[in-house]
Amino acid sequence: MRGQIPTGHANISPRVGCQTARLAALLRITSESASTWAPLKDVLATKMLLKLRIIQVGDVHYPSASTASRAIDDKDSKFPSSLKSRLSSLPLKAVVQRIHSELSSGTIDALLFMGDLTDHGNLLGFAKCAEYLTDALELGKGGKFQDLPTGFVPGNHDVDRSLALSQGIVGKFKTLSDAMTAVGASRFATDKPISFDISNSTANATIHLLNSCWGCGEPEHIPTEFRDAIKNAIESVISVNLAAKKIYYDRQLDTPAFDAETISSVATAVHECSPTSLPILVAHHNLLPQRTTRLAPYTELVNSGSLRGALVGCDRPCVYLHGHIHEDPIEVVHTGQGAPLVVISAPAAADGFNIVEIVFMQSGLPLACEIIPFRFLSGTVKRLETRSIPLIGSRRRSTNRSLARIYAHILNHGECFWGDLIQFAKTIDSSVSNDEVVEIIELLSADGSVLVDNKDLAARNWIVRATV
């Protein structure tokens, strides 16, 4: 719809009325935002918005992923294997190479792995995968990216059931920890969460690595009435039948869970976190039930609701990263107009990875979470369309008149090319910079007030459209 915004109240269409209300909302200041979030008055500084960029890698499942089918329609069993390898690439290898390329760009602030480095409790496979990743991505001592903040969490496939039976609920993780230590990967969460900070000037986040696999491989968690019978039946079959062992790990009769101390300590850390820092939680298992119907017992976290409730109760923007389900939904949890809990799933590593980009205001407050998917398609890793999730909830209110006037201009015209926006901004303030206009559009985009086409390109390519 094109036309002028009405100045009176008569004959206002629902769409224009909604837009006018949104424009008015952009100019409001609540008592809470004026006191708790006072730095927002300086939001339109002359610098570009700061970002933190994190690579999220899902389940690797080594060594099976290293022998997966190549991206080639192979109908000739006599075709030379050496030439075949020249003509096509293994999906996992192609994905790892693209991750290395992104690391080499110098724009990545952290690298996070979601667990399941191996298959079916294969401890040798786990150690080999840790070695492969640190070598291929140059993460180890003396490597190009040895100083890059890197974190790992265990997955259910990393737990050796026989070791769980002999070493107990804590001891079963020791072999995994030893393998990570051997390759110089010190941030591997087992008996307690591991937290570390990442920053870029005034952009700050705290990453919490969590172990969601406490119940994996634990017969103690099978109901007592039939615990021994099930335990003995499982052991008698999987000890001699490799196919049965695979089925067991795919449909485990165990209980993935966080321990109570993890939930308590992380909830406290999130609650006490500075408003200018974003908490980012990393675990293997999904915090929300899987979208696809899953007919298997004990495969969801048994106490995900406890952690989810604690995080939402903090009323702080928070991001939760996970793997496990080999799907890649992005889901948002919040109560009313409260701060969002953004839950992001990574695909299996052979299918690609995500770059999670956190955008911050100049005041340091987290503004938006942008998820950039990279997927292995048709023999190559391709960047797909970015999805943006606002992190500001109902707390952000701006008093900047330029923002409101630019938004009114976009509403009036429906959509605007970048050159048009710059030209209009100059009529408001002849000294306005491109960076200031970028920040205004980022704020409106995070609010859901506008959509930005070509946002993955330089701002000069942007087309900004009003939304209702």
C-alpha positions as CSV (number, residue, x, y, z in Angstrom):
1,M,0.0,0.0,0.0
2,R,1.3,3.4,-1.0
3,G,0.1,6.8,0.3
4,Q,0.5,9.3,3.1
5,I,0.2,8.4,6.8
6,P,-3.0,10.0,8.1
7,T,-2.6,12.7,10.7
8,G,-6.2,12.4,12.0
9,H,-8.2,9.5,13.4
10,A,-11.0,9.3,10.8
11,N,-11.1,6.5,8.2
12,I,-7.9,4.9,9.3
13,S,-7.5,1.4,7.8
14,P,-6.5,-1.5,10.1
15,R,-3.2,-1.7,8.3
16,V,-2.4,2.0,8.6
17,G,-3.6,2.0,12.2
18,C,-1.3,-0.9,13.1
19,Q,1.6,0.9,11.4
20,T,0.8,4.2,13.2
21,A,0.7,2.3,16.5
22,R,4.1,0.7,15.8
23,L,5.6,4.1,14.9
24,A,4.3,5.5,18.2
25,A,5.8,2.5,20.0
26,L,9.2,3.3,18.6
27,L,9.0,6.7,20.4
28,R,7.8,5.5,23.8
29,I,10.0,5.3,26.9
30,T,8.9,3.1,29.7
31,S,10.1,3.6,33.2
32,E,11.9,0.3,33.1
33,S,13.8,1.0,29.9
34,A,14.7,4.5,31.2
35,S,16.3,3.1,34.3
36,T,17.5,-0.5,33.6
37,W,18.3,0.0,30.0
38,A,19.4,3.7,30.0
39,P,22.4,3.2,27.6
40,L,19.9,2.8,24.8
41,K,19.7,6.6,24.5
42,D,23.1,6.4,22.8
43,V,22.1,3.7,20.4
44,L,22.6,5.7,17.2
45,A,26.4,6.2,17.5
46,T,28.4,6.7,14.3
47,K,30.0,3.3,14.4
48,M,28.7,0.1,12.7
49,L,26.9,-2.3,14.9
50,L,29.2,-4.8,16.5
51,K,28.8,-8.6,16.0
52,L,30.0,-11.9,17.5
53,R,30.1,-14.7,15.0
54,I,30.0,-18.4,16.2
55,I,30.3,-21.5,14.1
56,Q,27.9,-24.2,15.3
57,V,28.8,-27.8,14.2
58,G,26.3,-30.7,14.7
59,D,26.8,-34.4,15.1
60,V,30.0,-35.6,13.3
61,H,29.5,-39.4,13.7
62,Y,33.0,-40.4,12.8
63,P,34.1,-42.8,11.4
64,S,30.8,-43.6,9.5
65,A,30.6,-40.0,8.1
66,S,34.1,-40.4,6.7
67,T,33.0,-43.4,4.5
68,A,29.6,-42.0,3.5
69,S,28.4,-41.9,-0.1
70,R,30.0,-39.3,-2.3
71,A,27.9,-36.7,-4.1
72,I,28.0,-38.7,-7.3
73,D,25.5,-41.0,-9.1
74,D,27.8,-44.0,-9.1
75,K,26.5,-46.9,-11.3
76,D,29.8,-48.3,-12.4
77,S,31.5,-50.5,-9.9
78,K,34.6,-50.8,-12.1
79,F,35.2,-47.1,-12.3
80,P,38.7,-46.3,-10.9
81,S,38.4,-45.3,-7.2
82,S,41.3,-42.9,-7.4
83,L,39.6,-41.0,-10.3
84,K,36.3,-41.2,-8.5
85,S,37.8,-39.3,-5.5
86,R,39.0,-36.6,-7.9
87,L,35.6,-36.2,-9.4
88,S,33.6,-35.9,-6.1
89,S,34.0,-35.0,-2.5
90,L,32.9,-36.7,0.7
91,P,30.2,-34.5,2.4
92,L,32.1,-34.3,5.7
93,K,35.3,-33.4,4.1
94,A,33.7,-30.6,2.0
95,V,32.0,-29.2,5.1
96,V,35.2,-29.2,7.2
97,Q,37.0,-27.5,4.4
98,R,34.3,-24.8,4.3
99,I,34.5,-24.4,8.0
100,H,38.3,-23.9,7.7
101,S,37.6,-21.3,5.0
102,E,35.3,-19.4,7.3
103,L,37.8,-19.5,10.1
104,S,40.5,-18.2,7.7
105,S,38.3,-15.1,7.1
106,G,39.2,-13.8,10.5
107,T,35.6,-13.0,11.4
108,I,34.8,-16.0,13.6
109,D,34.8,-15.5,17.4
110,A,34.2,-19.1,18.6
111,L,33.8,-22.6,17.2
112,L,31.3,-25.0,19.0
113,F,30.7,-28.7,18.5
114,M,27.4,-30.2,19.6
115,G,28.6,-33.7,20.5
116,D,28.3,-37.2,18.9
117,L,31.8,-37.1,17.5
118,T,31.6,-40.9,17.0
119,D,29.1,-43.8,16.5
120,H,27.7,-46.4,19.0
121,G,30.2,-45.7,21.8
122,N,33.2,-46.2,19.6
123,L,36.0,-44.8,21.9
124,L,38.7,-45.2,19.2
125,G,36.4,-43.4,16.7
126,F,35.9,-40.6,19.3
127,A,39.7,-40.2,19.7
128,K,40.2,-40.3,15.9
129,C,37.5,-37.7,15.3
130,A,39.0,-35.4,17.9
131,E,42.4,-35.8,16.2
132,Y,40.8,-35.3,12.7
133,L,39.0,-32.1,13.6
134,T,41.9,-30.5,15.4
135,D,44.3,-31.3,12.6
136,A,42.0,-30.5,9.7
137,L,40.9,-27.2,11.3
138,E,44.4,-26.4,12.7
139,L,43.0,-26.1,16.3
140,G,45.8,-27.9,18.1
141,K,49.0,-26.6,19.7
142,G,50.9,-24.7,17.1
143,G,47.9,-24.6,14.7
144,K,46.7,-21.5,12.9
145,F,43.6,-21.3,15.1
146,Q,45.0,-22.7,18.4
147,D,43.9,-19.5,20.2
148,L,40.3,-19.5,18.9
149,P,37.8,-20.2,21.7
150,T,36.6,-23.7,20.9
151,G,34.2,-25.9,22.9
152,F,32.9,-29.4,22.8
153,V,30.1,-31.3,24.6
154,P,29.5,-35.1,24.8
155,G,26.7,-36.8,22.9
156,N,24.8,-40.0,23.6
157,H,26.8,-41.8,20.9
158,D,30.0,-40.9,22.6
159,V,29.2,-42.9,25.7
160,D,30.5,-46.5,25.7
161,R,27.8,-48.6,27.4
162,S,30.2,-51.2,28.7
163,L,32.4,-48.4,30.2
164,A,29.3,-46.8,31.8
165,L,28.6,-50.2,33.5
166,S,32.2,-50.6,34.8
167,Q,33.3,-47.0,35.5
168,G,30.0,-45.5,36.7
169,I,28.1,-42.4,36.0
170,V,31.1,-40.0,36.2
171,G,33.9,-42.4,35.2
172,K,32.4,-43.2,31.8
173,F,33.4,-39.7,30.6
174,K,37.1,-40.0,31.6
175,T,38.2,-41.7,28.5
176,L,36.5,-39.0,26.4
177,S,38.2,-36.3,28.4
178,D,41.5,-37.9,28.0
179,A,41.1,-38.1,24.2
180,M,40.2,-34.4,24.1
181,T,43.2,-33.4,26.3
182,A,45.5,-35.4,24.1
183,V,44.7,-33.1,21.1
184,G,44.8,-29.9,23.2
185,A,41.0,-29.5,23.4
186,S,40.6,-28.4,27.0
187,R,37.0,-27.1,26.8
188,F,35.0,-30.3,27.0
189,A,32.2,-30.4,29.5
190,T,31.8,-33.5,31.6
191,D,31.3,-33.4,35.4
192,K,30.4,-29.7,35.5
193,P,29.7,-26.9,33.1
194,I,32.5,-25.0,31.4
195,S,32.0,-21.3,30.9
196,F,34.1,-18.8,29.0
197,D,33.7,-15.3,27.6
198,I,34.1,-14.1,24.0
199,S,34.1,-10.4,23.1
200,N,34.5,-7.9,20.3
201,S,34.9,-4.4,21.7
202,T,31.6,-3.8,23.6
203,A,30.0,-6.9,22.2
204,N,30.2,-9.7,24.8
205,A,28.8,-13.2,25.3
206,T,29.3,-15.9,27.9
207,I,29.3,-19.5,26.5
208,H,28.2,-22.3,28.9
209,L,29.1,-25.8,27.8
210,L,26.7,-28.4,29.4
211,N,26.7,-32.2,29.7
212,S,23.2,-33.5,28.9
213,C,24.3,-37.2,28.8
214,W,24.4,-38.0,32.5
215,G,21.8,-40.8,32.1
216,C,23.2,-42.2,28.9
217,G,24.1,-45.9,29.3
218,E,22.9,-46.0,32.9
219,P,20.9,-49.1,33.8
220,E,20.1,-47.5,37.2
221,H,17.7,-45.3,35.4
222,I,15.6,-48.2,34.1
223,P,12.5,-48.6,36.4
224,T,13.3,-51.1,39.2
225,E,10.4,-53.4,38.4
226,F,12.0,-54.6,35.2
227,R,15.5,-53.2,35.4
228,D,17.5,-56.4,35.7
229,A,15.5,-58.2,33.0
230,I,16.0,-55.4,30.5
231,K,19.7,-55.0,31.4
232,N,20.5,-58.6,31.0
233,A,18.5,-58.9,27.7
234,I,20.4,-55.9,26.3
235,E,23.8,-57.0,27.3
236,S,23.3,-60.6,26.0
237,V,22.4,-59.3,22.6
238,I,24.6,-56.3,21.9
239,S,27.7,-58.1,23.2
240,V,27.6,-60.5,20.2
241,N,25.4,-58.7,17.6
242,L,26.8,-55.5,16.0
243,A,23.6,-54.8,14.2
244,A,21.7,-54.9,17.5
245,K,24.3,-52.6,19.1
246,K,23.6,-50.0,16.4
247,I,19.9,-50.3,17.0
248,Y,20.5,-49.8,20.7
249,Y,22.4,-46.6,20.2
250,D,19.7,-45.3,17.8
251,R,16.9,-46.1,20.2
252,Q,18.6,-46.1,23.6
253,L,16.9,-47.2,26.7
254,D,18.6,-44.6,28.8
255,T,17.7,-41.2,30.2
256,P,19.5,-38.2,28.8
257,A,19.5,-35.5,31.5
258,F,21.2,-32.5,33.0
259,D,22.2,-32.9,36.6
260,A,20.5,-30.6,39.2
261,E,23.6,-28.7,40.0
262,T,24.1,-27.8,36.3
263,I,20.6,-26.3,36.0
264,S,21.0,-24.4,39.3
265,S,24.4,-23.0,38.5
266,V,23.6,-22.0,34.9
267,A,20.3,-20.4,35.8
268,T,22.1,-18.3,38.5
269,A,24.8,-17.3,35.9
270,V,22.2,-16.2,33.4
271,H,20.2,-14.3,36.0
272,E,23.4,-12.5,37.2
273,C,24.8,-11.9,33.7
274,S,25.4,-8.3,32.8
275,P,22.7,-6.8,30.5
276,T,25.4,-6.1,28.0
277,S,26.4,-9.7,27.7
278,L,24.5,-12.6,26.1
279,P,24.4,-16.0,27.7
280,I,24.8,-18.8,25.1
281,L,24.2,-22.4,26.3
282,V,25.6,-25.4,24.4
283,A,24.4,-29.0,24.9
284,H,23.9,-32.1,22.8
285,H,20.2,-32.8,23.3
286,N,17.3,-30.7,22.2
287,L,15.6,-28.5,24.8
288,L,12.3,-28.7,23.1
289,P,10.5,-31.8,21.9
290,Q,11.5,-32.9,18.4
291,R,9.1,-31.6,15.7
292,T,9.1,-34.9,13.8
293,T,7.2,-37.6,15.7
294,R,9.7,-39.9,17.3
295,L,8.6,-43.3,18.4
296,A,11.4,-44.3,20.7
297,P,11.6,-44.4,24.5
298,Y,13.9,-42.2,26.6
299,T,15.4,-40.2,23.7
300,E,14.3,-36.7,24.9
301,L,15.8,-34.9,27.9
302,V,13.9,-36.0,30.9
303,N,14.3,-32.6,32.7
304,S,14.5,-30.2,29.8
305,G,11.5,-28.4,31.2
306,S,13.4,-27.6,34.4
307,L,16.2,-25.8,32.5
308,R,13.8,-24.2,30.0
309,G,11.6,-22.8,32.8
310,A,14.6,-21.5,34.8
311,L,16.0,-19.7,31.7
312,V,12.6,-18.2,30.7
313,G,12.1,-17.1,34.3
314,C,15.3,-15.0,34.2
315,D,13.6,-12.8,31.6
316,R,17.0,-12.3,29.8
317,P,17.6,-12.9,26.2
318,C,19.4,-16.3,25.9
319,V,20.5,-18.6,23.1
320,Y,20.6,-22.5,23.4
321,L,22.6,-24.4,20.7
322,H,22.2,-28.2,20.3
323,G,22.5,-31.1,17.9
324,H,21.2,-34.7,18.3
325,I,18.1,-34.7,16.1
326,H,19.9,-34.2,12.7
327,E,17.4,-31.6,11.8
328,D,17.8,-27.8,11.9
329,P,14.7,-26.0,13.4
330,I,15.0,-22.6,15.0
331,E,12.5,-22.1,17.7
332,V,11.8,-19.2,20.1
333,V,10.4,-19.5,23.7
334,H,9.2,-16.6,25.7
335,T,6.3,-15.6,28.0
336,G,4.2,-12.8,26.8
337,Q,6.5,-9.9,25.9
338,G,9.4,-11.3,27.9
339,A,12.9,-11.8,26.7
340,P,13.3,-14.6,24.2
341,L,15.0,-18.0,24.6
342,V,16.3,-18.8,21.1
343,V,16.8,-22.6,20.5
344,I,18.9,-23.4,17.4
345,S,19.6,-26.9,16.2
346,A,22.5,-27.8,14.0
347,P,22.2,-30.4,11.2
348,A,24.5,-33.4,11.1
349,A,28.0,-32.2,10.3
350,A,28.0,-34.0,6.9
351,D,25.0,-31.9,6.0
352,G,26.5,-28.5,6.9
353,F,26.8,-26.1,9.8
354,N,25.5,-22.8,11.0
355,I,27.1,-19.4,11.6
356,V,25.3,-17.8,14.6
357,E,25.8,-14.1,14.4
358,I,24.9,-12.0,17.4
359,V,24.3,-8.3,16.7
360,F,24.8,-5.8,19.5
361,M,23.8,-2.1,19.9
362,Q,26.5,0.4,20.4
363,S,25.5,0.4,24.1
364,G,26.4,-3.3,24.2
365,L,22.9,-4.7,24.5
366,P,22.2,-7.7,22.4
367,L,19.9,-6.7,19.6
368,A,19.4,-9.7,17.2
369,C,20.5,-13.3,16.6
370,E,21.1,-14.0,12.9
371,I,21.4,-17.7,11.8
372,I,23.3,-18.2,8.5
373,P,22.9,-21.8,7.3
374,F,25.7,-23.5,5.2
375,R,24.4,-26.7,3.7
376,F,26.0,-29.4,1.5
377,L,23.9,-29.5,-1.6
378,S,24.7,-30.9,-5.1
379,G,28.3,-31.6,-4.2
380,T,29.2,-28.3,-2.7
381,V,28.6,-26.3,0.5
382,K,26.3,-23.4,-0.2
383,R,25.3,-20.4,2.0
384,L,21.5,-20.2,2.3
385,E,19.2,-17.4,3.4
386,T,19.8,-15.7,6.7
387,R,17.1,-15.8,9.4
388,S,17.0,-13.0,12.0
389,I,15.5,-13.4,15.5
390,P,15.1,-10.3,17.7
391,L,16.6,-10.5,21.2
392,I,15.3,-7.3,22.6
393,G,11.8,-8.4,23.7
394,S,9.7,-5.5,24.9
395,R,12.5,-3.7,26.6
396,R,13.9,-1.5,23.9
397,R,12.4,1.8,23.3
398,S,14.2,4.5,21.3
399,T,13.8,8.2,21.5
400,N,15.7,8.9,18.3
401,R,13.5,11.0,16.0
402,S,15.6,10.1,12.9
403,L,14.6,6.4,13.4
404,A,10.9,7.3,13.6
405,R,11.1,9.6,10.5
406,I,13.0,7.0,8.5
407,Y,10.5,4.3,9.5
408,A,7.6,6.6,8.5
409,H,9.3,7.2,5.1
410,I,9.5,3.4,4.6
411,L,5.9,3.0,5.5
412,N,4.9,5.7,3.1
413,H,6.7,4.2,0.2
414,G,6.3,0.5,0.9
415,E,9.8,-0.4,0.0
416,C,13.0,1.7,-0.4
417,F,16.3,1.1,-2.1
418,W,19.4,2.0,-0.1
419,G,20.2,5.1,-2.2
420,D,16.7,6.4,-1.5
421,L,17.1,5.9,2.2
422,I,20.5,7.7,2.3
423,Q,19.1,10.6,0.3
424,F,16.1,10.9,2.6
425,A,18.3,10.6,5.8
426,K,20.3,13.5,4.5
427,T,17.2,15.7,4.5
428,I,16.9,15.0,8.2
429,D,20.5,15.6,9.0
430,S,23.0,16.5,6.4
431,S,25.9,15.0,8.5
432,V,24.3,11.6,8.9
433,S,26.6,8.7,7.9
434,N,25.9,5.4,6.1
435,D,26.8,3.6,9.3
436,E,24.1,5.5,11.3
437,V,21.5,4.5,8.7
438,V,22.7,0.9,8.8
439,E,22.1,0.9,12.6
440,I,18.6,2.4,12.2
441,I,17.7,-0.3,9.7
442,E,19.2,-3.0,11.9
443,L,17.0,-1.8,14.8
444,L,13.9,-1.8,12.7
445,S,14.7,-5.2,11.4
446,A,15.2,-6.6,14.9
447,D,11.9,-5.1,15.9
448,G,10.2,-6.9,13.0
449,S,9.2,-3.5,11.6
450,V,11.0,-4.0,8.3
451,L,12.3,-6.8,6.1
452,V,15.7,-6.4,4.4
453,D,16.3,-8.1,1.1
454,N,19.9,-8.9,0.2
455,K,20.9,-8.5,3.8
456,D,23.8,-10.9,3.3
457,L,25.3,-8.4,0.9
458,A,26.8,-4.9,1.5
459,A,24.3,-2.3,2.7
460,R,24.3,-0.6,-0.7
461,N,22.5,-3.6,-2.1
462,W,19.7,-3.6,0.5
463,I,16.0,-3.2,-0.3
464,V,14.0,-2.3,2.8
465,R,10.3,-3.2,3.0
466,A,7.8,-2.3,5.6
467,T,5.9,-5.0,7.4
468,V,2.6,-5.1,9.2
